[in-house]
Amino acid sequence: MVSLAKELQAKLFENSNKQLRAFVVVLSDKPQKQEGKLSEIAQMNRLRTLPLTVFKDAKGPPDYKIAADAEVTVMLWTGLQVKANHAFAVGELNAAAIKKVIVSLGTILK
């Protein structure tokens, strides 16, 4: 997840003129525990412009339809329309998967 966050932050800088926005949300039934971890991750990896936050429910918002078996879900949207939805099971978020996500930013950057 840290590698993906770093890539997203780089894309925020590269596409600031296109008003690209990104954030990381950890779904958790124990949000206070996760907040401390996210703060450490942000500081250690200099993630200054990419917000890291916690949603208090491990299942996520019902309207988002997040895959139950996904360890990481990446959603790209413009307005209220989802343009890409990537779900990765445990261990699937590798360099190739991150590249696929970054390439799919083209669906919203026009």
JORA-V215567 format. One record per residue. RES is the residue in three letters. PHI is phi as a letter, one per 30 degrees, with the letter a starting at -180 (none if undefined). OMEGA is omega as a letter, one per 20 degrees, with the letter a starting at -180 (none if undefined). NEAR is the number of other ideal C-beta (glycine too) atoms within 12 Angstrom. Layout:
res:RES phi:PHI omega:OMEGA near:NEAR
res:RES phi:PHI omega:OMEGA near:NEAR
//
This chain:
res:MET phi:none omega:a near:31
res:VAL phi:d omega:r near:24
res:SER phi:d omega:r near:22
res:LEU phi:d omega:r near:35
res:ALA phi:d omega:r near:34
res:LYS phi:d omega:r near:27
res:GLU phi:d omega:r near:30
res:LEU phi:d omega:r near:32
res:GLN phi:d omega:r near:30
res:ALA phi:d omega:r near:23
res:LYS phi:d omega:r near:28
res:LEU phi:d omega:r near:27
res:PHE phi:d omega:a near:19
res:GLU phi:d omega:a near:17
res:ASN phi:c omega:a near:21
res:SER phi:d omega:r near:15
res:ASN phi:d omega:r near:9
res:LYS phi:c omega:r near:16
res:GLN phi:h omega:r near:12
res:LEU phi:d omega:r near:26
res:ARG phi:b omega:r near:21
res:ALA phi:b omega:r near:34
res:PHE phi:a omega:r near:22
res:VAL phi:c omega:r near:33
res:VAL phi:b omega:r near:29
res:VAL phi:c omega:r near:32
res:LEU phi:c omega:a near:26
res:SER phi:a omega:r near:21
res:ASP phi:d omega:r near:15
res:LYS phi:b omega:a near:16
res:PRO phi:d omega:a near:19
res:GLN phi:d omega:r near:14
res:LYS phi:d omega:a near:15
res:GLN phi:d omega:a near:25
res:GLU phi:e omega:r near:20
res:GLY phi:d omega:r near:17
res:LYS phi:d omega:a near:21
res:LEU phi:d omega:r near:29
res:SER phi:d omega:r near:19
res:GLU phi:d omega:r near:15
res:ILE phi:e omega:a near:25
res:ALA phi:d omega:a near:26
res:GLN phi:d omega:a near:14
res:MET phi:d omega:a near:15
res:ASN phi:c omega:r near:24
res:ARG phi:h omega:r near:15
res:LEU phi:d omega:a near:30
res:ARG phi:d omega:a near:15
res:THR phi:c omega:r near:24
res:LEU phi:c omega:a near:29
res:PRO phi:d omega:r near:20
res:LEU phi:c omega:a near:32
res:THR phi:b omega:a near:21
res:VAL phi:b omega:r near:25
res:PHE phi:c omega:a near:25
res:LYS phi:d omega:r near:19
res:ASP phi:l omega:a near:18
res:ALA phi:d omega:r near:19
res:LYS phi:d omega:a near:19
res:GLY phi:i omega:r near:24
res:PRO phi:d omega:a near:15
res:PRO phi:e omega:a near:11
res:ASP phi:d omega:a near:10
res:TYR phi:d omega:r near:21
res:LYS phi:h omega:a near:15
res:ILE phi:d omega:a near:26
res:ALA phi:e omega:a near:21
res:ALA phi:d omega:a near:15
res:ASP phi:c omega:a near:14
res:ALA phi:d omega:r near:25
res:GLU phi:d omega:r near:23
res:VAL phi:b omega:r near:31
res:THR phi:b omega:r near:33
res:VAL phi:c omega:r near:38
res:MET phi:c omega:r near:31
res:LEU phi:c omega:r near:27
res:TRP phi:b omega:r near:19
res:THR phi:b omega:a near:18
res:GLY phi:h omega:r near:8
res:LEU phi:c omega:a near:8
res:GLN phi:c omega:r near:12
res:VAL phi:d omega:a near:20
res:LYS phi:c omega:r near:19
res:ALA phi:a omega:r near:22
res:ASN phi:b omega:a near:21
res:HIS phi:c omega:r near:30
res:ALA phi:c omega:a near:24
res:PHE phi:b omega:r near:24
res:ALA phi:d omega:r near:16
res:VAL phi:e omega:r near:13
res:GLY phi:i omega:a near:11
res:GLU phi:d omega:a near:23
res:LEU phi:d omega:a near:26
res:ASN phi:c omega:a near:18
res:ALA phi:e omega:r near:14
res:ALA phi:d omega:r near:15
res:ALA phi:d omega:r near:26
res:ILE phi:d omega:r near:27
res:LYS phi:d omega:r near:16
res:LYS phi:d omega:r near:23
res:VAL phi:d omega:a near:34
res:ILE phi:d omega:r near:32
res:VAL phi:d omega:a near:19
res:SER phi:d omega:r near:24
res:LEU phi:e omega:r near:32
res:GLY phi:e omega:r near:17
res:THR phi:d omega:a near:21
res:ILE phi:c omega:r near:26
res:LEU phi:c omega:a near:23
res:LYS phi:b omega:none near:11
//
